[in-house]
Amino acid sequence: MEIPSNEFFDSLGQYVYKFIGSEGELLYYGKGNGSRCLSHITDKDYDLENCYIIARNLERFDGETKQDWQSFLLESFLIQYEDPRDNSVSGHYKECFIMTSLSSM
Protein backbone atom coordinates (compact mmCIF):
# COMPACT_ATOMS: atom_id res chain seq x y z
CA MET A 1 0.00 0.00 0.00
CA GLU A 2 1.24 3.46 -0.86
CA ILE A 3 1.49 5.87 2.06
CA PRO A 4 -1.40 8.36 1.85
CA SER A 5 -0.72 12.03 1.19
CA ASN A 6 -0.79 14.84 3.73
CA GLU A 7 -3.95 16.10 2.02
CA PHE A 8 -5.61 12.76 2.69
CA PHE A 9 -4.69 12.88 6.37
CA ASP A 10 -5.89 16.48 6.59
CA SER A 11 -9.29 15.31 5.32
CA LEU A 12 -9.59 12.94 8.30
CA GLY A 13 -9.43 15.78 10.85
CA GLN A 14 -9.32 14.32 14.37
CA TYR A 15 -9.64 10.56 14.06
CA VAL A 16 -9.51 7.28 15.94
CA TYR A 17 -7.68 4.29 14.50
CA LYS A 18 -6.70 0.76 15.36
CA PHE A 19 -4.13 -1.76 14.24
CA ILE A 20 -4.93 -5.44 14.02
CA GLY A 21 -2.44 -8.29 13.76
CA SER A 22 -2.12 -10.81 10.95
CA GLU A 23 -4.34 -13.24 12.88
CA GLY A 24 -7.04 -10.60 13.40
CA GLU A 25 -6.07 -9.82 17.00
CA LEU A 26 -6.44 -6.27 18.26
CA LEU A 27 -3.02 -4.69 18.73
CA TYR A 28 -3.58 -1.00 19.38
CA TYR A 29 -6.16 1.82 19.52
CA GLY A 30 -5.10 5.42 19.08
CA LYS A 31 -6.36 8.90 18.33
CA GLY A 32 -4.68 11.46 16.22
CA ASN A 33 -4.62 14.01 13.50
CA GLY A 34 -2.35 14.34 10.52
CA SER A 35 -0.29 11.21 9.88
CA ARG A 36 -0.13 10.14 13.55
CA CYS A 37 -1.13 6.55 12.80
CA LEU A 38 1.94 6.15 10.57
CA SER A 39 4.32 6.55 13.51
CA HIS A 40 3.44 3.04 14.68
CA ILE A 41 4.70 1.52 11.47
CA THR A 42 8.26 2.24 12.55
CA ASP A 43 8.10 2.38 16.35
CA LYS A 44 5.96 -0.75 16.80
CA ASP A 45 6.70 -2.45 13.47
CA TYR A 46 3.02 -2.52 12.46
CA ASP A 47 1.84 -3.10 8.91
CA LEU A 48 0.07 -0.17 7.23
CA GLU A 49 -2.34 -2.68 5.63
CA ASN A 50 -3.60 -3.49 9.14
CA CYS A 51 -4.56 0.08 10.05
CA TYR A 52 -8.29 0.79 10.35
CA ILE A 53 -9.89 4.19 10.69
CA ILE A 54 -12.78 3.94 13.13
CA ALA A 55 -13.98 7.53 13.16
CA ARG A 56 -12.97 10.76 11.46
CA ASN A 57 -13.68 14.49 11.72
CA LEU A 58 -14.41 14.21 15.44
CA GLU A 59 -13.60 17.89 15.90
CA ARG A 60 -17.21 18.45 14.84
CA PHE A 61 -18.19 17.47 18.39
CA ASP A 62 -16.08 20.32 19.84
CA GLY A 63 -18.69 22.78 18.61
CA GLU A 64 -21.44 21.06 20.54
CA THR A 65 -23.01 23.29 23.15
CA LYS A 66 -24.23 20.23 24.98
CA GLN A 67 -22.65 19.70 28.39
CA ASP A 68 -22.75 15.94 27.78
CA TRP A 69 -20.97 15.90 24.43
CA GLN A 70 -18.76 12.96 25.49
CA SER A 71 -21.76 10.68 26.05
CA PHE A 72 -23.37 12.15 22.92
CA LEU A 73 -20.27 11.11 20.96
CA LEU A 74 -20.26 7.57 22.37
CA GLU A 75 -24.00 7.16 21.81
CA SER A 76 -23.63 8.28 18.18
CA PHE A 77 -20.80 5.80 17.64
CA LEU A 78 -22.68 2.90 19.18
CA ILE A 79 -25.84 3.61 17.20
CA GLN A 80 -23.88 3.70 13.95
CA TYR A 81 -21.75 0.65 14.76
CA GLU A 82 -24.38 -1.59 16.37
CA ASP A 83 -27.48 -0.37 14.45
CA PRO A 84 -29.98 -1.19 17.22
CA ARG A 85 -33.47 -2.01 16.05
CA ASP A 86 -35.35 0.43 18.25
CA ASN A 87 -33.39 3.66 17.92
CA SER A 88 -35.73 6.10 16.18
CA VAL A 89 -32.86 8.51 15.45
CA SER A 90 -29.90 7.17 13.51
CA GLY A 91 -27.34 9.10 15.54
CA HIS A 92 -25.93 12.56 15.00
CA TYR A 93 -22.86 12.90 12.78
CA LYS A 94 -23.08 9.23 11.83
CA GLU A 95 -20.90 9.97 8.80
CA CYS A 96 -17.96 10.43 11.19
CA PHE A 97 -18.03 6.74 12.14
CA ILE A 98 -16.71 4.69 9.25
CA MET A 99 -14.80 1.61 10.58
CA THR A 100 -12.87 0.89 7.39
CA SER A 101 -9.34 -0.06 6.48
CA LEU A 102 -7.00 2.78 5.65
CA SER A 103 -6.17 1.06 2.36
CA SER A 104 -9.81 1.12 1.21
CA MET A 105 -10.09 4.87 1.70
C-alpha positions as CSV (number, residue, x, y, z in Angstrom):
1,M,0.0,0.0,0.0
2,E,1.2,3.5,-0.9
3,I,1.5,5.9,2.1
4,P,-1.4,8.4,1.8
5,S,-0.7,12.0,1.2
6,N,-0.8,14.8,3.7
7,E,-3.9,16.1,2.0
8,F,-5.6,12.8,2.7
9,F,-4.7,12.9,6.4
10,D,-5.9,16.5,6.6
11,S,-9.3,15.3,5.3
12,L,-9.6,12.9,8.3
13,G,-9.4,15.8,10.8
14,Q,-9.3,14.3,14.4
15,Y,-9.6,10.6,14.1
16,V,-9.5,7.3,15.9
17,Y,-7.7,4.3,14.5
18,K,-6.7,0.8,15.4
19,F,-4.1,-1.8,14.2
20,I,-4.9,-5.4,14.0
21,G,-2.4,-8.3,13.8
22,S,-2.1,-10.8,11.0
23,E,-4.3,-13.2,12.9
24,G,-7.0,-10.6,13.4
25,E,-6.1,-9.8,17.0
26,L,-6.4,-6.3,18.3
27,L,-3.0,-4.7,18.7
28,Y,-3.6,-1.0,19.4
29,Y,-6.2,1.8,19.5
30,G,-5.1,5.4,19.1
31,K,-6.4,8.9,18.3
32,G,-4.7,11.5,16.2
33,N,-4.6,14.0,13.5
34,G,-2.4,14.3,10.5
35,S,-0.3,11.2,9.9
36,R,-0.1,10.1,13.5
37,C,-1.1,6.5,12.8
38,L,1.9,6.1,10.6
39,S,4.3,6.6,13.5
40,H,3.4,3.0,14.7
41,I,4.7,1.5,11.5
42,T,8.3,2.2,12.6
43,D,8.1,2.4,16.4
44,K,6.0,-0.7,16.8
45,D,6.7,-2.5,13.5
46,Y,3.0,-2.5,12.5
47,D,1.8,-3.1,8.9
48,L,0.1,-0.2,7.2
49,E,-2.3,-2.7,5.6
50,N,-3.6,-3.5,9.1
51,C,-4.6,0.1,10.1
52,Y,-8.3,0.8,10.4
53,I,-9.9,4.2,10.7
54,I,-12.8,3.9,13.1
55,A,-14.0,7.5,13.2
56,R,-13.0,10.8,11.5
57,N,-13.7,14.5,11.7
58,L,-14.4,14.2,15.4
59,E,-13.6,17.9,15.9
60,R,-17.2,18.4,14.8
61,F,-18.2,17.5,18.4
62,D,-16.1,20.3,19.8
63,G,-18.7,22.8,18.6
64,E,-21.4,21.1,20.5
65,T,-23.0,23.3,23.2
66,K,-24.2,20.2,25.0
67,Q,-22.7,19.7,28.4
68,D,-22.8,15.9,27.8
69,W,-21.0,15.9,24.4
70,Q,-18.8,13.0,25.5
71,S,-21.8,10.7,26.1
72,F,-23.4,12.2,22.9
73,L,-20.3,11.1,21.0
74,L,-20.3,7.6,22.4
75,E,-24.0,7.2,21.8
76,S,-23.6,8.3,18.2
77,F,-20.8,5.8,17.6
78,L,-22.7,2.9,19.2
79,I,-25.8,3.6,17.2
80,Q,-23.9,3.7,13.9
81,Y,-21.8,0.7,14.8
82,E,-24.4,-1.6,16.4
83,D,-27.5,-0.4,14.5
84,P,-30.0,-1.2,17.2
85,R,-33.5,-2.0,16.1
86,D,-35.4,0.4,18.3
87,N,-33.4,3.7,17.9
88,S,-35.7,6.1,16.2
89,V,-32.9,8.5,15.5
90,S,-29.9,7.2,13.5
91,G,-27.3,9.1,15.5
92,H,-25.9,12.6,15.0
93,Y,-22.9,12.9,12.8
94,K,-23.1,9.2,11.8
95,E,-20.9,10.0,8.8
96,C,-18.0,10.4,11.2
97,F,-18.0,6.7,12.1
98,I,-16.7,4.7,9.2
99,M,-14.8,1.6,10.6
100,T,-12.9,0.9,7.4
101,S,-9.3,-0.1,6.5
102,L,-7.0,2.8,5.6
103,S,-6.2,1.1,2.4
104,S,-9.8,1.1,1.2
105,M,-10.1,4.9,1.7
